[in-house]
Every structure is written in structure tokens, then in C-alpha cells.
């Protein structure tokens, strides 16, 4: 079991956990040892109490007499009463300890979940953009939230597994001390039973865990595809098809969980049957050795109570093993995605006073050939420049490189003769306002959507909304507090685009980049918005990416792309 499951798991957890988490884990481990001692003591003190209560003559010799004399009891009844009261106090302490221990255990587990989910979130924010676009957003969210939670549950099961294991070992040691021959017989029977159950649980748990994890990601993907294209689903009448995909994924998840939960209770039923048989066998074994009934009662009471504790502990331990095997796939996914390559991005100052110069830029995605090849041109500060070409010519990819989202595979971008690098990329991005074709608006207020990651300032919000020519419309509603609905569903296409303009202007950028920003609008709305954009960018550098020439008529220069190369550069 250690080689098959715990070895790789502990290695990955060691890399994923912080020093603080490891210290807390060691503390919990020590508390687990103490819990095992307490649980063993709770069983071991019952037999002496029953023995003394059944035969007070035992107080005349051995350890009982020493305790009787040490505490100076007046009568044997008083000793038995005090002994019983001490046991009651001990069990009350045991109950409190168990509650505190469980609280700390769950607190640690939830803290680990926050740590894993936070690390995954930061990792995804730090991966290269060209890597991110190859991932499915629904699957990404499922891994961050769902799989992180599963890993915290896995760690919780490992700690509980240790607790049960130590309790079983200590109780077993006590039972060996009482009667080693009978305990060895019981051990042989339990080892055979547990090994068969364990082998079945580990194999089944791992298989069903992989199936459940894969099906859960498919389920998240199906929901993302459906609700992300809800209008198109309705239009195409694809409800039945998407429902079948959803039902297929839920069926796979349910089947995996059903098999896992069924096998989860299997050890309990088998071990209870074995335990009952062992108690009966123990009575027969002791009587076979000509023991009297008075001698049998304390020993059988101890064995009955010991098995009463050991068998459920073995059952819980096997359940923990099953859950660890079942959730191992989640750990593999979290580890794989947390340790994926990321990029370091610095904020070293970079000034833009003269020009942006592109020299021999080339770019390709990981899954295809060159998108851009040997792109070279210069943009002077304050200039209005257009990049035009047919769809697929590389215009948007070029825009992504200029704004510093994608990095060229070769070539350099110079800002005032200073190379754009990972050390100064954030400083450069802070100077850019970006307006894409599709403006994403989340379900919040206009002000929240415009500020988007910056500190909201109502005066600044009003100023940029007026610049974007949408303030009159908003002032008739709730101003910057007007809600837009998920995806901006309560606004028209032109209104969403104007909010996108306000968002781009909010931090007073030096460079405005329009990436097909008006291509989805009708001609009249596009004309109005372009007029507004030229007006607000009069003192800024403007880079317009478009495929319609009417969109870029007022630009001073035009760069035309075809199949990833510059084929023409003209001045208006």
C-alpha cells in the first residue's frame, strides 16, 4: 500500500505544501498519536474496573492494593466508586479532545484547500497567453475549485488513516499482553480478511476515481459550452443534444460514485460478521482451556470492547484507503497544473516618449505553424496607424504582441530604443488601453465593469463615460450604479462597446489599441463610435486593427498584412 499509493502521494504533497502547512501537519500527527493513546486507554481501563467491581478481593494484592493504600481509601466500595468516577471523567475528557481534534483536522483541511485553489489560480494567471488559449475555461475552473477540494479531502483521509492505524496498533499491543495466543489467532484471520478487502478497494478506488475525475471535467465543459452559447443552442434547437451530453457525463460520475460508495460499506459488513464470530470463538477457546466463568467475564469483556473498537477502526481505515485511492487522480491533476511552466513578469520602469519599433517579429502557437513572419515597422508617438488585412492574416496576433500579451518567438519590440522584456512588460501594459471586438461585461454595475481591477473613482468614471458618449443614457438610469446583466445582456452592442471604450480610457493610457473593435456593429453605429475614438485619442497613439478600410480612413498610415507578412505600407 505504501508503494502503490502513499509513496507518490506524499512526494507530491511535500512539493505542494508550504513550510507552515508541514509544521501544522506534524503537530496534527502528534495529536493523532495522543488520540490513539487516549482511545487505547479508554478500552484498557474497562477490564480492570470490571474485574475489581466483580471481585473486590483483588484489592488485597498487586497494583490494586498499592493504589488503594496510596490514596488511603476507607473502604473497598469507595475505591470502586472513585475508580468509576475517574473513568467517567476520563471519557468526558476523551470526548472534548475528540471534538477539538476534529475541529483542528477540518480547519487544516480547509486551509489546504484554500492554499491549493489559490496557488492554482495564481499559476493560471502566470502562464503564457498562448498556452492559456489552448485550455478549456470550464475545465480550468473545475480543477481550481473541484479538484483542489478533493485534494484537501485526500489529505484529511491520510491523517484519519494514521489515527486509525495507531489506535489499532496500540489496542492490538494491549490485547497481545492480555492473551497472546488468542490474539495471534485473531490476527491471522483479520490479516487475511483485510488484505483481500484492501486489494479490492485500492484497485477499484483508483479506477473509479479516474473515471469520476474525467467525467466531472466533461460535465463542467458541457455546462460551459451550453450556457456560454445559450442563444445559439436555442437557435439551432440543440437542447436535446446538449441534454444527452450532460446526461452521459452525469451518468458516468454517478456510476463511479455508486461503485465507490458501495465498496465503501463492504468492509463494515464483512468485518462485523468476522468480529461476531471471533467473540464466540474466543469464548469457546477460553472454555476449552478449562477457565471458570469468573475468569472468562473480564477477558471476554476486554476482547469484546477491544474488537468493538478495532473492527470499526479497521473499517474506517479501509474507507480512508479507498478514498485516498479514489482521490489520487485529483492530486495528480492539481500537481500537474500547479507545476506547469509560468512566466515571470516585472514592473521595471519604461518610458514612451518617441516610438514603438518592431524588428523582425515572428510568432507561432504551440499547435501550428508561423502566424507572423519578420514583421518590422515603427510607430511614432501620437501617430494614428492602421493594421489591415483579411481574417487569418495575423492582425489580432500582432496586436497581442504590441500590447505585451503574447511574446514573439523571435525578434524584438523596442520602446524608445529599450527592448520590451519580461522585466518591464507590466510597466508597458499600464500605458495601454485595449478595446477588443467582444467586450466581456460581468454581472455587476457599469462602474465595476469600467474600473475592472482598479480602484473605483466616481468622478473618473463619469469623466470617461462622458468621453465614451454613454453618460446621457446612464444618467437616465442609475448612473455608474446601473447594472448590465451577465455578459452585458441588458445593453445594446453599441452601448457595450462604449463601456469598453470607457474601460480602456479609465487609467488614462498613452496608447489605444482597437482590435476589430467595431467589426460586429452596424455601419451607422460603427461610424459614430470611430468618431468618438478619434476624438478621445487626439493626444494619444492610436493603433487600429481592422479588415474594413472604411474603419481606418482617418489613420495617417496603413500597414497591410497577408498570410502573416507585411505586403504593403502606405500613407493616407
KOLBAZA-565732 format. One record per residue: x, y, z of N, C-alpha, C in turn. Coordinates in steps of 0.1 Angstrom, whole numbers, plus 5000, padded with zeros to 4 digits. Example, Ala and Ser with C-alpha at 12.3 -4.5 7.8 and 13.67 -1.06 7.14 Angstrom:
2
513249435078512349555078513249675078512849785071513749895071512950005079
This chain:
572
500849885000500050005000500950135000501950125007502850245008503450274994503950164987504550184974503550224964502350164964501350184954500750324955500450364968499650484969500450594976500850564989501350674997502650734993503550654986504850704982504750814973504150804961503950914951503151024957502050994965501151094970501951184980502751124989503451204999504551294992505151234982506151314974505551444968504351424962503751544956503251644966502651584977502151674988503351754994504451694995505651755000506051874992505951864979506251974970505152084970503952044972502852144971502652224984502952164995502652225008503752325012503352425019504352525024504952475037505952545042506652515055505652525066504752625066503752645076502852525077502352485065501452365064502152245069503452225066504152105071504252105086504552215092504652225106503352195113502252245107500852215113500652075111501052015100500851875097501551785107502751815111503551745121502851755135502351875138501551895150500351805151499651805139498451715139498851575140499951535134500451395135500651365150501251455158501551425172500251415180499251505176497951505182497251375179497551325167496951195163497451075171498751085174499350985183498750985197498551105202497951125215496551075215495851095204494451045203494450895204495350835197495450685197495750635211496550705218496850665232495650675241494850785239493650805246492550695243492450665230491550565226491850425232493150395232493650275238493350265253493650375259493450385274491950365277491150425268489650415270489150275270489850185263489550045262490149965274491449995276492249915286491849935300491150055303490850075318489450005321488749955311487449895314487649755321488649675316488849545322489249545336490149635340490449645355489249685363488449775358487349825365486349715367486049635356485049525357485649415367486949395366487549295375487449325389487749455393487649495407486149505411485249555403483849565406483249425409483749325401483249185402483849115414485149145417485849075428486749175435486149235446486849335454488049275462488149145462489249085469490649105462490549155449491749185441492449305448491749385456492349505462493349465473493449335476494249285487495749255482495949275469497249235464497649315451498849315447499349375435499149525434499049575421498949715419497649775425496549695425495349745431495549785446496249695453496549725467497349855469498449865460499249985461498450115458497550115448496750225446495750255457495250145463494250155474494950225486496150175489496950235501497450375498497850405485498450535482497350645483496150615479495050715480494350715494494650615502494150605515492550595516492050505508490550485508490150415521488950455525488450395538487750265536487250235524486650105521486850075506486649945504486849895490485749945481484549965486483450025478483850165473484450245483484850385479485850385468486750285468487750275458487150245444486150155444485450115432484650235426484050305436483250425432484150535426485250555433486250665428486850615414487150485413487650435400486650465389485350435392484350455382484150605378484250695389484150835386485350885378486550835381487650865373487550825358486950715356486650665342485750755335484650795342483650895336484351025332485151075342485951205339486851185327487551065326488351045315487651045302486450975302485650975289485151105285484851195295484451335292485651405286486851385291488051455285488251395271488051265270488251205256487251265246486051285251485051345241485451485237485951565247486351705244487551705235488451615238489651605229489351575215488451475213487951435200487351555192486551635199485951745192486951855188487951885197488951975194489851925183490151795183491051735173490351735160489051705159488251715147488251855141488051955150488052095146489352125139490452095146491752125140492052055127491551925126491751845114491051915102489751955105489052015094489452155090489952225101490452355098491752345089492552245092493752235084493352195070492452105068491952055055491452175047490652255053490052375045491152475042492152485051493252575049494052535037494252395036495052335025494252365012492952345012492052375000492252514995492252615005492452755001493852774995494852705001496152714996496352654981495752534979495852474966495052554956493852594959493052674950493752804946494252874957494953004955496152984946496952884948498152854940497752824926496752744924496352714910495852844903495152924910494653054904495753144900496753154909497953234906498753174894498853044894499552984884498953004870497652994869496953014857497053164852497153254862497353394858498753424853499653334856501053354853501553274840500653184835501053114823501053204811501853164801501853244788500453244782500053354776498753374770498553264759499553234751499353144740499153004746499552974758499252844765497852844770497452964776496052974782495052954771495153004759494152994749493952854744494852764747494652624744493852544754493552604765492852544776491352574776490552484782489152494783488852564796488152684795487952764808487152684818486052614813485252534823486052434830486952364823487852264829488752324839489252444835490252514844489552554857488352604856487552634868487252514877486952404870486752284878487952234885489152244879490352204885490652294897490552424895490852514906489952494918488652474916487752464927487452324931487052234921486652094925487852004929488852004920489951914923490751954935490852094938491552134950490852094962489552094962488752054973488951904975489051824964489251684965490651654972491651734968492951704974493051734989492351834993492251865008491551745015490551685008489851575014490751455014491651435004492551325004493551345015494051465018494951485029494351455042493051495043492251465056492151315058491951245047491851095048493151035052494251085048495651035052495851055067495451175072495551195086494651105094493451085090492550995097493050855096493650815084494250685083495350655093496150755095497250745106496650735119495550805122494950805135494350665138493650605128493050475129494150365131495250385123496350285123497050275137497350395142497950395155497050345166495750375165494850325175494750165174494750115162494649965160495949905166497149965163498349905168498449905183498050015190498150025204497149925211495849915205494949825211495349685208496049655197496549525194497649485204498549585207499549555217499049525230497949595234497349565247496749425247496049385236495449255236496449145236497649165230498749075230499249055244499249165252499749155266498749075274497449085271496449005279496548855276496548825263496548685259497048675245498348645244499048655231498648535222498248415227497948305219496648335211495648385219494348405212494448525203495248625207495348745198496048705185497048615185497648575173496648505163495848425169494748355161493848465154493448555162492548665157493348745146494648765149495448845139495448775126495748645126495848575113494548585105493448575112492148575105491848725099492148825107491948965103492949005092494148955092495148995082494648935068494248815068493748755055492548835050491548865059490348935055490649075050491449145058491749285055492649295042493549205040494349215028493549195015492649095016491749075004490849205002490249255012489449375011490249495006491449505012492349625008492749624994493149504989493549494975492349534965491149484969489949514961489649664961489749724973489349864975490349954967491649924968492650014962492450014947492349894941492249874927490949944922489849914929488549974924488550124926489050174938489050314941489850394931491050344927491850414917491150424903490550314899489850314886488650404886487850394897486650484897487050624899488150654907488550794909488950854895489650784887490050834874488750864865487850764865486650784858485850904863485750914876484951024881485551164878486851174880487551294877487451344862487651244853487551274839486051314835485151244841483751274838483251404844483851444855483451574861483951684853485151664847485751774838484851784825484451664820483551674808482251744812481751714824480451774828480651934829481751974835481952124835482152184821482752104812482952154799481652164792480752064793479452064787478652184792478652214805477852324810478452454805479752464804480352594798480052614784480052504776479652514762478252554760477352494769475952524767475552664771475952704783475452834788476352944782477552914777478353014771477753044757476952954751476452974738474852944738474253004749472852974751471953014740472253134734471453184723471553094711472753054708473052964697472352824699472452774711471752644714470252654711469652764716468252784713467952794698468752874691468552894677468652764669469652684672469952564665469052444670468252474681467452364686468252244691469452284698470352174702470152134716468952174722468752144736468851994739468251914730468251764732469651704731470451754722471851714720472651744732472551874737473351914749472851834761471551814762471051734774471551594774471751534762472251394761473751394766474551504762475951504766475951524781475151614786475051634801474751514808473651444803473251314810474251214809474951204798476051104797477151124807477551254809478551284819478151264833476851304836476351284850476251134853475951054842475750914844477150854847478150894841479550844844479950884858479751004862480051054875479250974886477950954883477150884893477550734894477850674883478250534883479550514891480550604889481750594896481550614911480750714915480450744929479650624935478750564927477950454932478850334936479750304926480650184929481550214940482050334941482950374952482250364966481050424966480250424979479850284983479550194973479150064976480349984982481450004976482649934981483149994995482650124997483050195010482450115022481150065020480550005031480749855032481449795022481749655021482549605033483649675037484449635048483649625061482749725063482049725076481149595078480449555067479649435068480449305070481549305062482449185064483049175077483649285082484349285095483349265107482149315106481249295117480949145118480749075107480448935107481648855113482848895108484048835114484248855129483948985133484149025147483148945156481948925152480948855160481448705161481948655150482348515150483648495159484448595159485748595167485448595182484348675186484048685200483548545205482648485197482148355200483348255201484248265191485348175191486248195203486348315208487248345219486648285232485348285233484648215245484948065245484748015233485047865231486447835235487347915230488847895232489147895247488647995254488948005268488347895276487047855273486447745280487147615277487647605265488447485261489647465270490247575275491347575284490947565299489647525301489147495315489147625324488847735318488847865326487447865332487347925344486047945351485348065345484048075348483248185342483648315348484148315361484548445367485848495360486648395355487848435348487548485333486548425328486148455314485548595312484748635322483948755320484948875318485948905326486849025324487549015310488048895307488848875295487948895283486748835283485848845272485348985271485149055282484649195282485749285275487049255278488149325272488149305257488049175253488149145239486949195231485749185238484549245231484749395229485249465239485449605238486549635229487649555229488749575220488349565206487549455203487049435189486049535185485249585195484249685193484949815188486249835193486949955189487849925176488449805176489349775165488649755152487549685152486849655139486349775132485649865139485249995133486450075128487550075136488750145133489350085120489349955119489849895106488949935094487649935097486749965087486950115082487150205092487350345088488750355081489650285085491050285079490850245064490150135062489950085048489150185040488150255046487450365039488450475035489350505045490350615042491250575030491650445030492450395019491750405006490450365006489650374994489550514989489350614999489150754995490450804989491550764995492850814991493150764976492850634974492950584960492050654951490850674955489750734947490150884943490750954952491051094950492551114945493251014943494651024938494751094925493751074916493751144903493651294905492851334915492751484917494051544921494851474930496151514933497051524921496951424912497851424900497551544892496251584890495851694882496251824889496051844902496451964909497951984908498751874910500151874909500651914895500051854885500451874871500152024867499052074872498652214867499352324876499652284889500352384897501852394893502452284888503852294884504052314870502952354862503152384848504052514847504752524835505652644833504852774834505452874841504853004842505853104837505453234836506453334832506553444843507753484845507953594854507753734847507053824853506753954847507054064857508054144853508454254862507854384858508054484867507454624865508554724865509654694859510754794858510254914849510555034853510055154846510555154831509655184822509955204808509155334803509855424797509255544792508855534777507755604773507355614760507355754756508355804749508455944745508555964730509055864723509455874709508655774700508955644702508455554692508355414698507555334691507455184692508055124680509155044681509754984669509754834670509254774659509154634658510254584648511054494652512154444644512154294642511754254630511854114626511054024636509854064639508953984648508453864641508453744647507853624643507153564654506053494651505253424662504553304657504453204665503753084662503153034675501952964674501352904685501952764686501752704698502352564701501752464691500552484687499952374679499952404664500652504659500652534645501852594640501852634627502952694620503052844623503952914616504153064618502853134616502453224625501353314623501853454618503053494622503653614618505153584614505653654604507053634600507653764596508753794603509653904600508954034599508154074609507454194609508254304614508454414606509254524610508654654606508354744615507954884612507954964625507755094624507955184635506655274637506255294649505055374652505555494661505455614656505855734663504755774673505255834684504355874695503355974689502055954692500956044688500456004674501055904668500655874654499355784654498555794644497355714642497755614631497855484634498255394624497255274623497055224611496155114609496854994605496454874610496954744605495754674599495754644586494654594580494954464573493954384569494154254562492954164564492954064556491853964557491853884570490753824573490753734585491753624584492553604595493553504595494953554590495053684587496253734582497253764593496853764606497753784618497553914624496553994621496354124627496154124642495254034647495054034662496253974669496953884663498153834669499253944671499354024660500254134661499854234672498554264673498054354684498454294697498254164699498554094712500054114715500954114705502354124708502654274711502054364704502254514707501854544722500754484726500254524740500954434750501854344746502654264755502054144761500954094754500253974759500953844754501253854741502053744735503453784733504353694735505853724733506253664719507053744712507453684699508453574701508453474691509353364692510753414687510753524679511953584675511753724672512753804672512653954670512454024683512454164682512354244694511454364692510754404703509954524703510754624711511054744705511754854712510754964716510855014728510155134732511255234735511255334727512355444728513755374728513955274720515255204719515555114731514555094740514755004751513954874747514554764747513954634744512754604754511654564749510554514758510854374762510954354775511354224781510354194792510554074798509754034809509954124822511054194822511354274834510554404834510254454822509554584821508154574815507654444812506454424805505254484812505154474825503954534832503954684832505054744832505154894831504654934817504954854807504454894793502954874792502454764798501054734797500254844804500754904814500055004822499855134813500555144802500455264794499455234782498855114782498055074770496555064774495655124766494255094767493855004755493154904758492854794748491354784746490854784734489454774731489254654721488854534726488754424717487354424709487154334701485954324693484754284703485054184711484054134720484354184734483554274739483754334753483054234763483854184772483254104783482854194794481554184797481054254809480454154819480954154831480354064841479154124847478454034855477154074861477454164873477554294870477854394880477354534875477854634882477454774878478354824866477954924860478754994850480155034856480055094868481255144874482255024877481754914882482654804885483254744872482454744861482954694848484054784842483854914844484755014838486055014846485955014859487155014868487954884866487254774866487754634864489254614869489354594882490654574887491354694893490854814890491354934895490454994906490955084914490155144925489055234918487755204921486655284915486755434920486655524911486555664914485355724906484355774913483155814906483355924897484256024901484456134892485256094879486156004881486955954869485955864861485155784867484155704860483255794851482755894857481855984850482556054838483856094841484656164830484756064818485255944820485455854809484155804802483155794810481855764804481255874795481555994799481256114790482056114778483356084779484256074768483755964758483255854764482755744755481355764750480755884754479455924749478355824753478355784765477255694770476755754783477255864788476855914801475355954801474956024790473556064789472555954791472855834785472055724786472055674800473155664807473255614820472655704831472755834828472255934838470755924839470055864829468655844830468255724838469255644841469055524849469655544863470755464866471355484879472755524878473155584867474555634866475555524866476655534873477655434873477255314881476055324888475555204895474555124887474355164874473455084866474054944864473154844865473554704864473554664849474454584844474554554830474054414827473954324837473554184835474754104830474653974831475753884827476053894813477253924809477653944795477154074789476654164798476154294793474854274785474054174789472854144782471754254782471854344792470854454793471254574784472354564777472854674768472854634754472854734745472954704731474454684728474754644715476054624711476854754712476354864707477054984707477255034721476355014730476455054744477554974751477654844748478754764754480054814749480154844736481354894730481855024737480855114740481255234746481755214760481155124767481655084781483055034779483354954769484654904766485655014764485155124757486055244754486355314768485255324776485455394789486455314797486355174797487255094804488755114800488955124787490255144781490855274785489955374787490455514790490555544805490055454813489955484827491255514834492355444830493655474836494555564828493855644819494555744811495755694804495555594795496655534788497355624777498555594774499255674764499055614750498655484750498455414737497055354737496355374726495055304725495155204714494755074716494754974706493354924704492854934692491554884688491654754680491254644685491454514678490054474673489854514660488554484654487354534663487554654669486654694680485254724675485054754662483754794657483254694646483954584644483554504632482254434634481754424646480454354649479254454649479554584647478554684647478054714633476854774633476354824620477054944616476954984603477755084598477555224605476355254608476055384614476655384628476455284636476955284649478555284649479055204639480555204638481055344635480455414626480955544623480955634635479855634643479755714654480855684664481055554667482055514677483455544672483755534659485055564654485255714656484255794653484355944655484755974670484055904679484355924693485755874697486255764691487555714694488655814688488455864676489455964671489456084680488256124685488156244693488956224706488656114713489256094726490756054725491256014713492655974712493456084705492956204705493656314697495156334702495356314715496656334721497356204724496856094719497355954722497855894709498655784711498955704700497855604698497455594685496255504682496655404672496455274676496655164667495355094664494955094651493655034648493854914640493354794645493354674638491954654631491954634618490654624611490754554598489654504593489754444579488854524570488054624575487354714566488054844565488354884553489155004550488455134555487055124555486355244559486555274574486955174581487155194596488455284598489355274589490755334592491055454582489955514577490155624567490955744573490755764586491455884593492855854598493255734597494655694602495655754592496855794598497855854590498655754581498755634586499455534579498755394579498955314569498255184568499255074566499354974574500154854573499254734569499454674557498654574553499354434554498654344561499254204563498554104554499254004550498753894542499553774546498853664551499453544555500653564564500453654574501553674584502653764580502653824568503753914564503154044559504054154560503654284555503854284540502754314533502754314519502654464513502254554522502154694517502154784529502754904528502755004538502555144531501455204534501155334527500755444537500855564532500455684540499155734534498255784543497055844538497255994535
